[in-house]
Amino acid sequence: MNRFLYYFIILNMIVNMVVEVPKILIDFSHRGAITSIALALIIGVALNWILIKLFQPFPARSLPELLQLYTPGWLNKLILLYLSVNWFVAGLLSISTFTLLLKRFLTPEMSSYIIVSSFVFLVSYGILMKSKSLLNSMEIIMILNIPIVLFLIAKVYLDQTMDWDYVKVALTYVNNWPNYSAVTAAIYPMIGIVNIVIFNRYLISKVNMRLKHLLIIFLVGGLILFTTYFIPLGYIGFDVSENIQYPWILTSDSVRLKYGLIERFIFIFLLIFLSLSFLNITIHWHVAQKLLEAVYRTKKLVIKGKDFNPYLWILLFWGITFIVAGRMTEYQLFLLGKYFFNQQPLFAIVLIGSLLLIKRGAKKHE
């Protein structure tokens, strides 16, 4: 399997360890969180396999190109508009989360709008990069950050303040039925591969996924979901964890790096996850912008050979993000995240359905 697909999958898994996913899973710790994680793991691996199988016959083609070739114009615009909103909201949720995190833990005196401005400005540069350049940047950032992430994860597992008795208490709820919201929240980190809708154009050779690739995704996904849910319980305590808004921030603040230059684990933890979140937001909004360009593009914004259409969408992203992320409270963000995850099955149906339509249309043209 192409290495960039692994990067998409692993990046999405790591970034979602600290945002809304752990909070939602812990909220359902008495109501089927463990069985929901197990079910999500199976569904997540299956979705990866289905998407690769459906893209396999179309190497070096993006979803917008395929839809324009094999489906009616009105239908492909509706599909692309819906999908682009999903990608945009995914980035918006991450920006809103880290704005609130920085405001609360690192820069309490700074205005939310200044924090949002800084995020949006930096991310915008990445959105305008060529897709191939963005792929190469992702590879460099992942290679530099993954060893540090592995060290941080190992540290929280091995620290003496980790109480495994709380994990054992949580495991006693293994016989509860899965919960819909917990399942959808746990599936989301597993589906980073969906970015292939745009980047497949640059994965020249036919993408392939064999049993060993599925096994790797299953094992890595299982480790990340286990860490996401159980480790905060081991530090915070099983009964009180439901009342914590950011379980992973409290967890990271409980760990000390005794022999490090920076003793407080939370500073390194936030910086690393912030850099990876920037990368993930940039990829999300790059995909959203490319999908929107396929929906609407005007020649009036091509001036002296320079195409200004991407700037139109970036201005729209800026406007919405300022209004939403600058004013959103933690509770509103939690609800938005929950609703976003709850509609992910519809997202999967639309994406898979559109690929099946493309496959059918391609057969007719043979």
Buried (B, 14 or more C-beta within 10 A) or exposed (E): BBEBBBBBBBBBBBBBBBBBBBBBBBBBBEBBBBBBBBBBBEBBBEBBBBBBBBBEBBEEBBBBBBBBBBBEEEEBBBBBBBBBBBBBBBBBBBBBBBBBBBBEBBBEEEEBEEBBBEBBEEBBEBBEBEBEEBBEBBEEBBEEBBEBBEEBBEBBEEBEEBBEEBBEBBEEBEEBEBBEBBBBBBBBBBBBBBBBBBBBBBBEEEBEBEEEBBEBBBEBBBEBBBBBBBBBBBBBBBEEBBEBEBBBBBBBBBBBBEEEEEEBBBBBBBEBBBBBBBBBBBBBBBBBBBBBBBBEBEEEEEEEEEEEBBBBBBEBBBEEBBEBBBEBEBEEBBEBBBEBBBEBBEBBEBBBEBBEBBBEBBEEEE
